[in-house]
């Protein structure tokens, strides 16, 4: 039975590395407790109080305040700059003060607009350009007016050093005050930050008052010091309210404040419930937050959350409030987020990662789920009417039970020049359960996408090969959809537990191989036609050859009489079809090939004209061609059209066998063998015809003297 620590005082306790699956820590005081690398699956921390123990809170506050006090030793430089501006008689100090204040003004403006890092970078670049430039300009001007260039350059160098010193001290004060205020605020809230600002201001005023002489200059020095300290404190405050421009200040402040706080570092917090807990100064670095519940927790923004989805403040606030209505989470990492009952109506979740997230009962009406990763996501009882689900990634682990949905859209933007966003259903509403059924079909399919059209011969061959390679998996063609611009999508139905990635990979490889085989066959056929034209041109010179060719072609006359009775009228519809053999290929008047029986009979007759083998135990050309013909006719994997083509090539080999020494006949025989090889190459390698052709074709080539 899981341990029960409900309501107990567990401050400073160590649970490091323990298995606390399902433990009850509700309303417990776990400040300073150490759960590092523990297993806390399904644990209950509702209403628990985490963070720093009192003694650590006071100690860290004192450290931050002492840091501010030490900065007071640097603050006189601020008063010096003001006094120098008012001292017109000292040219060197006046120039140094003016340049330094200009640089500080640039720093403040850029920092407010783009962040502390950008401000420091801008000043660094400016100083790197101004100081060397000032030395060069001073030297050039001095020489132009007859002065000593070296002396002018040295003077400019002195000015540059003073400017560097002044601006470096001022920036150090600004950064330190900002960080110290952020740390104090992270530890003790507004009170800690207010005290830190007060200390910084008091120390600065004290040293300015001591170092600035003259009643006239002191008010200006005080005003400048107050404004600069206020600016620095503002940067520190801004870093903790979610401004990404000061992310590093926030990271440092929360990291320092979480020292000795409650530690969940590297802990498995799957399905843990923190509802209503106080999580200030808690360490969640590298924790597994899959479906961890953070609803209505307090001070989570002051926790250390490196390497978790909480690093994004928009995501952090969503998990706390469960209210993301009309907000954008474009490309956000919400992997494993617990958003039970969340209001995400009209939210933009395009390209968001919601893998393994829990969206049970969530409102996703009119939400944009385009390209969302939703593998393993729980949408049970979610409301999804009007949602756009274009190209969202779901699979069998995605739960869509009892989804409440009247219609969805499959396109984020309508098709060009239309208002068609592919609404489903196209009209009316889904009946109860229809949405789930529609997308369950998607879950049980593998999508094969062809971008440049599809070769159906290659497709059929590849599909048969994939079925043979996955004999234990039932595959079925579900739909074929033409998307336009040459894009065709073929959906193949598979069982729920099928390895879709393997099936898709197998088909892709087999299709490419089949496509290459088909292309080789087409090339061979084109080459054959060219060579046959040459042969026929050579033979046309001899009338006897033409007569021989025509004599070998049968003339079939078939008359089909058909009488059809039609309503209201009596009419006879008689049609006649005359089939005539032609030189080069059998065809009929309607352009259709002779039936397979006619071609087979012709090939048999032609083979019988060849002499038999003189050695009974050793087959000759006649016997080999007979075996080849029988193998082709017996094969069930070969399409009728391909079978007819193959028999035509056997017939060409027979003709070559009658005159094997003629060059034209040898060419025709070589072409016929190429076509036969191309035809069988598209068949599965285990097919009997492939095996027989690999044995017979080399023997036939040898008999015909083709090598």
Secondary structure, DSSP 8 states (H G I E B T S, - for coil): ---B-TT-B-TT-B-TT-B-TT-B-TT-B-TT-B-TT-B-TT-B-TT-B-S--HHHHHHHHHHHHHHHHHHTTTTHHHHHHHHHHH-TT-HHHHHHHHHHHHHHHHHHHHHHHH-HHHHHHHHHHHHHHHHHHHHHHHHHHHHHTT--HHHHHHHHHHHHHHHHHHHHHHHHHHHHHHHHHHHHHHHHHHHHHHHHHHHHHHHHHHHHHHH--SHHHHHHHHHHHHHHHHHHHHHHHHHTTT-GGGHHHHHHHHHHHTTTS-B-TT-B-TT-B-TT-B-TT-B-TT-B-TT-B-TT-BSGGGSB-TTSGGGSHHHHHHHHH-B-TT-B-TT-B-TT-B-TT-B-TT-B-TT-B-TT-B-TT-B-TT-B-TT-B-TT-B-TT-B-TT-B-TT-B--TTSB-TT-B-S-EES-SS--TTS----EESSSS---TTHHHHHHHHHHTEEEEEESS---HHHHHHHHHHHHHHTTTS--EEEEEEEEETTEEEEEEE--TT--HHHHHHHHHHHHHHHHHHHHHHHHHHHHHHHHHHHHHHHHTT-HHHHHHHHHTS-EEEE------EETTEE------EEEE--SSS-EETTS----HHHHHHHHHHHHHTS---SSTTS--HHHHHHHHHHHHHH-SSS-HHHHHHHHHHHHHHHHHHHTTT-HHHHHHHHHHHHHHHHHHHTS-TT-HHHHHHHHHHHHHHHHTT--
